[in-house]
């Protein structure tokens, strides 16, 4: 198994990773990938809309679903 923890992934790959984790219900990991995107390309104009859409989608999830996905509502709202 290869570890990519110290590798910088392309922005497009990170965006796909956010979507993948979101579909799996791993919301904390999805948010981590989103933050990595922002750290990697802080001036990218489309990231703000991408992030806002991500948080809006998660706001529709139940509290139980968010907790299971490791992103409680209090952390979601802080994001």
C-alpha positions as CSV (number, residue, x, y, z in Angstrom):
1,X,0.0,0.0,0.0
2,X,1.3,3.4,-1.0
3,X,1.0,6.4,1.4
4,X,0.3,9.8,-0.3
5,X,0.1,11.7,3.0
6,X,3.2,13.9,2.2
7,X,2.4,14.2,-1.5
8,X,0.7,17.3,-3.0
9,X,-2.2,16.2,-5.2
10,X,-3.5,18.2,-8.1
11,X,-6.5,20.4,-7.3
12,X,-8.8,18.4,-9.6
13,X,-7.8,15.2,-7.7
14,X,-8.5,16.9,-4.4
15,X,-11.9,18.0,-5.6
16,X,-12.7,14.5,-6.6
17,X,-11.5,13.3,-3.2
18,X,-13.9,15.8,-1.5
19,X,-16.8,14.4,-3.5
20,X,-15.8,10.8,-2.9
21,X,-15.6,11.2,0.9
22,X,-18.9,13.2,0.9
23,X,-20.6,10.3,-1.0
24,X,-19.2,7.8,1.5
25,X,-20.5,10.0,4.4
26,X,-17.0,10.7,5.6
27,X,-17.6,14.4,6.0
28,X,-14.6,15.2,8.2
29,X,-12.2,13.7,5.6
30,X,-14.1,15.6,2.9
31,X,-13.6,18.9,4.8
32,X,-9.9,18.0,5.3
33,X,-9.5,17.6,1.6
34,X,-11.3,20.9,1.0
35,X,-8.9,22.7,3.4
36,X,-6.0,21.1,1.6
37,X,-7.3,22.5,-1.7
38,X,-7.5,26.0,-0.2
39,X,-4.0,25.7,1.3
40,X,-2.7,24.5,-2.1
41,X,-4.3,27.2,-4.2
42,X,-5.6,30.0,-1.9
43,X,-6.2,32.4,-4.8
44,X,-8.2,30.0,-7.0
45,X,-11.4,31.8,-7.7
46,X,-13.6,28.7,-8.0
47,X,-12.7,27.3,-4.6
48,X,-15.0,29.7,-2.7
49,X,-18.1,28.5,-4.6
50,X,-17.0,24.9,-4.3
51,X,-16.6,25.2,-0.5
52,X,-19.9,27.1,0.0
53,X,-21.7,24.4,-2.0
54,X,-20.1,21.7,0.0
55,X,-21.2,23.3,3.3
56,X,-24.7,24.0,2.0
57,X,-25.1,20.3,1.1
58,X,-23.9,19.2,4.5
59,X,-26.3,21.6,6.3
60,X,-29.2,19.4,5.0
61,X,-27.7,16.3,6.7
62,X,-29.1,15.1,10.1
63,X,-27.0,15.7,13.2
64,X,-26.6,11.9,13.6
65,X,-25.2,11.6,10.0
66,X,-22.8,14.5,10.6
67,X,-21.6,12.9,13.9
68,X,-21.1,9.6,12.2
69,X,-19.2,11.3,9.4
70,X,-16.9,12.9,12.0
71,X,-18.1,16.5,11.4
72,X,-20.6,17.5,14.1
73,X,-22.9,20.4,13.3
74,X,-20.9,22.8,15.5
75,X,-17.8,22.2,13.4
76,X,-19.8,22.4,10.2
77,X,-21.1,25.8,11.2
78,X,-17.6,26.9,12.1
79,X,-16.4,26.0,8.6
